[in-house]
């Protein structure tokens, strides 16, 4: 996890999920989970654990969105923005992305990938169909999820921003490629300052 300040343009259509004090937003969580459920306490606990895990891994934004596609039907998705440090200190950002491709290739998590030089910085795009639930009981299948990730390195190669888009609508998820590409191009790494009112 890093304290590196960044800016990124979040597309219209997303509603942020609070990543801070979940208890302070219990009304929102109960609305999502329908507080009339008998297991609402365990639901709140599960959501709290999930959000704490996201924050611990450097997630700065998590949102749920609905976008109307040209076919007239909405596409529902989840969007996260995570910031992290790279290994090895200051390096060429293209080498950082190249190393990421190699490590993902070795562990089998690469998916369909492309290193792209945008007008602002290099970006690693990775696209795959996976599962949001890693293990299932024998005989059952986890639902498929379309996942698109854009990884943007800082100019000095010390930090990475990972933008992750996921939707259960595997067939239509590719319609959001341009949206994620535009987000990646909008990433700005701001210099760290001693004191600032900008959060």
RODO-2510 file (C-alpha; in nm, 4 decimals, decimal comma):
residues 199
     n   res          X          Y          Z
     1     x     0,0000     0,0000     0,0000
     2     x     0,1196     0,3528    -0,0752
     3     x     0,0338     0,7094     0,0182
     4     x     0,0933     0,8236    -0,3412
     5     x    -0,1770     1,0814    -0,4246
     6     x    -0,3475     1,0332    -0,7611
     7     x    -0,6311     1,1739    -0,9686
     8     x    -0,8573     0,9699    -1,1951
     9     x    -1,1813     1,0550    -1,3755
    10     x    -1,4622     0,8287    -1,2524
    11     x    -1,7237     0,7838    -1,5284
    12     x    -2,0809     0,8981    -1,4813
    13     x    -2,3175     0,6222    -1,3751
    14     x    -2,1201     0,4928    -1,0761
    15     x    -2,2218     0,5230    -0,7116
    16     x    -1,9324     0,5034    -0,4673
    17     x    -1,9381     0,2447    -0,1915
    18     x    -1,7978     0,3962     0,1309
    19     x    -1,4572     0,2462     0,2067
    20     x    -1,4148     0,4147     0,5447
    21     x    -1,6120     0,3394     0,8570
    22     x    -1,8729     0,0857     0,7438
    23     x    -2,0647     0,1168     1,0709
    24     x    -2,1198     0,4875     0,9970
    25     x    -2,2858     0,3831     0,6693
    26     x    -2,4880     0,0941     0,8134
    27     x    -2,8101     0,2376     0,6662
    28     x    -2,6631     0,2097     0,3153
    29     x    -2,5344    -0,1410     0,3778
    30     x    -2,8714    -0,2491     0,5194
    31     x    -3,0463    -0,1004     0,2147
    32     x    -2,8193    -0,3044    -0,0122
    33     x    -2,8725    -0,6188     0,1926
    34     x    -3,2393    -0,5584     0,2721
    35     x    -3,2376    -0,5367     0,6520
    36     x    -3,5404    -0,7673     0,6730
    37     x    -3,3223    -1,0697     0,5963
    38     x    -3,2714    -1,2983     0,8982
    39     x    -2,8958    -1,3106     0,8337
    40     x    -2,8540    -0,9320     0,8035
    41     x    -2,5964    -0,9288     1,0875
    42     x    -2,3776    -1,1810     0,9042
    43     x    -2,4321    -0,9868     0,5800
    44     x    -2,3125    -0,6653     0,7458
    45     x    -2,0131    -0,8528     0,8862
    46     x    -1,9267    -0,9954     0,5427
    47     x    -1,9541    -0,6535     0,3757
    48     x    -1,7409    -0,4956     0,6503
    49     x    -1,4725    -0,7623     0,6032
    50     x    -1,4776    -0,7177     0,2250
    51     x    -1,4432    -0,3390     0,2441
    52     x    -1,1663    -0,3602     0,5066
    53     x    -0,9826    -0,6043     0,2787
    54     x    -1,0146    -0,3662    -0,0171
    55     x    -0,8736    -0,0760     0,1876
    56     x    -0,5885    -0,2915     0,3213
    57     x    -0,4924    -0,3751    -0,0384
    58     x    -0,4764    -0,0085    -0,1432
    59     x    -0,8225     0,0365    -0,2964
    60     x    -0,9114     0,4051    -0,3067
    61     x    -1,2450     0,3775    -0,4884
    62     x    -1,5121     0,1131    -0,5261
    63     x    -1,8364     0,1793    -0,7109
    64     x    -2,1398     0,0046    -0,8524
    65     x    -2,2718     0,1307    -1,1854
    66     x    -2,5451     0,0930    -1,4421
    67     x    -2,4935     0,2070    -1,8010
    68     x    -2,7442     0,2003    -2,0830
    69     x    -2,5884     0,0366    -2,3891
    70     x    -2,6922     0,1044    -2,7520
    71     x    -2,9140    -0,2065    -2,7441
    72     x    -3,1327    -0,0238    -2,4897
    73     x    -3,0537    -0,2591    -2,1998
    74     x    -2,8569    -0,1595    -1,8863
    75     x    -2,5173    -0,3084    -1,8057
    76     x    -2,4416    -0,3452    -1,4341
    77     x    -2,0808    -0,3431    -1,3182
    78     x    -1,8371    -0,2935    -1,0337
    79     x    -1,5396    -0,0576    -1,0621
    80     x    -1,2369    -0,0346    -0,8325
    81     x    -0,9289     0,1864    -0,8353
    82     x    -0,6300     0,0553    -0,6398
    83     x    -0,2922     0,2211    -0,5826
    84     x     0,0213     0,0295    -0,4852
    85     x     0,3989     0,0429    -0,4728
    86     x     0,6141    -0,1484    -0,7179
    87     x     0,9057    -0,3684    -0,6207
    88     x     1,2555    -0,2397    -0,6812
    89     x     1,2215     0,1375    -0,6458
    90     x     1,2604     0,3832    -0,9319
    91     x     1,2546     0,2188    -1,2761
    92     x     1,1422     0,2697    -1,6320
    93     x     0,7586     0,2366    -1,6221
    94     x     0,7624     0,0195    -1,9362
    95     x     0,9924    -0,2304    -1,7627
    96     x     0,7546    -0,2363    -1,4645
    97     x     0,4675    -0,3342    -1,6948
    98     x     0,6842    -0,5867    -1,8781
    99     x     0,7740    -0,7540    -1,5476
   100     x     0,4043    -0,7612    -1,4556
   101     x     0,3214    -0,9380    -1,7822
   102     x     0,5958    -1,1957    -1,7196
   103     x     0,4891    -1,2671    -1,3601
   104     x     0,1223    -1,3048    -1,4594
   105     x     0,2222    -1,5329    -1,7456
   106     x     0,4122    -1,7565    -1,5046
   107     x     0,1258    -1,7830    -1,2541
   108     x    -0,1428    -1,8233    -1,5232
   109     x    -0,3387    -1,5026    -1,4492
   110     x    -0,2404    -1,3054    -1,7585
   111     x    -0,5543    -1,3354    -1,9723
   112     x    -0,5641    -1,1477    -2,3037
   113     x    -0,3183    -0,8597    -2,2557
   114     x    -0,1823    -0,5635    -2,4475
   115     x     0,0808    -0,3039    -2,3629
   116     x    -0,0434     0,0230    -2,5112
   117     x     0,1294     0,3593    -2,5419
   118     x    -0,1422     0,6189    -2,4861
   119     x    -0,0968     0,9910    -2,5325
   120     x    -0,0374     1,0232    -2,1570
   121     x     0,1529     0,7091    -2,0455
   122     x     0,1977     0,3363    -2,1087
   123     x    -0,0895     0,1132    -1,9946
   124     x    -0,1237    -0,2625    -1,9547
   125     x    -0,4758    -0,3756    -2,0473
   126     x    -0,5832    -0,7250    -1,9409
   127     x    -0,9135    -0,8831    -2,0362
   128     x    -1,0493    -1,2199    -1,9251
   129     x    -1,3557    -1,4126    -1,8201
   130     x    -1,3122    -1,5446    -1,4706
   131     x    -1,5013    -1,6261    -1,1555
   132     x    -1,5700    -1,3958    -0,8660
   133     x    -1,5843    -1,6996    -0,6339
   134     x    -1,2521    -1,8902    -0,6394
   135     x    -1,3784    -2,2274    -0,5120
   136     x    -1,7136    -2,3995    -0,5327
   137     x    -1,8502    -2,7241    -0,3878
   138     x    -1,8219    -3,0267    -0,6152
   139     x    -2,0834    -3,0297    -0,8886
   140     x    -2,1607    -2,6574    -0,8803
   141     x    -2,0317    -2,3808    -1,1067
   142     x    -1,9397    -2,0280    -1,0076
   143     x    -2,0999    -1,7597    -1,2247
   144     x    -1,8739    -1,6213    -1,4985
   145     x    -1,7567    -1,2605    -1,4742
   146     x    -1,6080    -1,0420    -1,7480
   147     x    -1,3042    -0,8572    -1,6110
   148     x    -1,1103    -0,5723    -1,7688
   149     x    -0,8101    -0,4214    -1,5948
   150     x    -0,5939    -0,1229    -1,6866
   151     x    -0,2624    -0,0829    -1,5010
   152     x    -0,0925     0,2564    -1,5163
   153     x     0,2615     0,3086    -1,3791
   154     x     0,3911     0,6385    -1,2455
   155     x     0,6621     0,8154    -1,4477
   156     x     0,9305     0,7013    -1,2029
   157     x     0,7970     0,3435    -1,1936
   158     x     0,7526     0,3479    -0,8148
   159     x     0,3718     0,3282    -0,8089
   160     x     0,0922     0,1574    -1,0012
   161     x    -0,2752     0,2381    -1,0411
   162     x    -0,4979    -0,0599    -1,1215
   163     x    -0,8436     0,0156    -1,2608
   164     x    -1,0641    -0,2952    -1,2504
   165     x    -1,4007    -0,3299    -1,4214
   166     x    -1,6157    -0,6397    -1,3608
   167     x    -1,9603    -0,7383    -1,4831
   168     x    -2,1608    -1,0617    -1,4821
   169     x    -2,2766    -0,9713    -1,8344
   170     x    -1,9926    -1,1544    -2,0085
   171     x    -2,1207    -1,1003    -2,3639
   172     x    -2,1760    -0,7240    -2,3381
   173     x    -1,8907    -0,6252    -2,1046
   174     x    -1,6589    -0,5417    -2,3924
   175     x    -1,8805    -0,2410    -2,4685
   176     x    -1,7046    -0,0617    -2,1790
   177     x    -1,3510    -0,0953    -2,3161
   178     x    -1,3377     0,2694    -2,4262
   179     x    -1,4648     0,3885    -2,0879
   180     x    -1,1836     0,2050    -1,9070
   181     x    -0,9288     0,3240    -2,1645
   182     x    -1,0403     0,6848    -2,1057
   183     x    -1,0078     0,6329    -1,7303
   184     x    -0,6533     0,4995    -1,7718
   185     x    -0,5582     0,8006    -1,9823
   186     x    -0,6955     1,0331    -1,7124
   187     x    -0,4710     0,8979    -1,4342
   188     x    -0,2402     1,1613    -1,2866
   189     x     0,0204     1,0988    -1,0199
   190     x     0,0483     1,4084    -0,8046
   191     x     0,3647     1,4927    -0,6118
   192     x     0,3553     1,4141    -0,2428
   193     x     0,3540     1,7224    -0,0217
   194     x     0,4163     1,7758     0,3471
   195     x     0,0764     1,9221     0,4193
   196     x    -0,2242     1,9672     0,1996
   197     x    -0,5985     2,0103     0,2256
   198     x    -0,6467     1,7975    -0,0859
   199     x    -0,7615     1,4529     0,0155
***
